[in-house]
Amino acid sequence: MNQINIQFLNGQMIGLNFAHIFMTDNLEEDPAVANLIQHYSDQIDDKMKEVVGHTLTDLDGERQTVRLKESNLANAIADSLIELTGADIALQNGGGVRASIAKGDVTLEDIYAVLPFDNTVVMVEASGQTIWDALEHGVSSYPEAAGGFLQVSGLQYTFDAAKPSGSRIVEVLVDGQPIDKTKKYKVATNDFLTGGGDKFDMLKNETTQLLKTKHFLRDAFTEYLENHNTINPQLEKRIQILNP
């Protein structure tokens, strides 16, 4: 906790300073402060229980799913990135999806549990080769449940788990056609990946930023649910694994 002191002269601020106030159990509780905190805590609790949409099926965000194979929940999250940005494709790291959602009402509390990190949505321009390289990196640790395993929208990819790391991707399709490695695509993703997180250096160094939003991933997914009201995402063979 900080205390800020602001100095004024003739109605104009002329300076400020601050100091840390260390909170310990030895400090006597101020009832007024406790009541104020409880007031806002109750408001936050009420807000988090708001229903923002509905799902007709269980949404699978379990670690052993999102980091190893296609997830219907991650599909919907990736779809929300395309809907927000108008991108051609979307890439979402499985490690950013942290919980499942049961069939029925979906609340803000559910969405915060699924997407707890403050990663913002960005759109970059990337070549087909860079996208291929990103997908290759995403499956490099398989069958280890690595956070960099990529969930997708707008494309399908197939990899052969029996091949050595670095040469596992065997096919990438965009609109049902083989990806053009020389073509530039608009890619919606998050600033963790474009910042080189999980060693996705190609998304940091070999792309051009087109859009940096102020939307966190959970904001994009919340708006997606609000816009559609009811969703029923399925497994669509976006990710196919040979020799698992």
Secondary structure, DSSP 4 states (H G I P E B T S, - for coil): -EEEEEEEETTEEEEEEEEE----TTSPP-HHHHHHHHHHHHHHHHHHT-EEEEESS-B---HHHHTTS--HHHHHHHHHHHHHH--SEEEEEGGG----B-SEEEEHHHHHHH--S-PEEEEEEEEHHHHHHHHHHHTTTTTS--TTPEEEES-EEEEETTSPTTS-EEEEEETTEE--TTSEEEEEEEHHHHTTGGG-HHHHHSEEEEEEEEEEHHHHHHHHHHHHSEE-----SSEEEE--
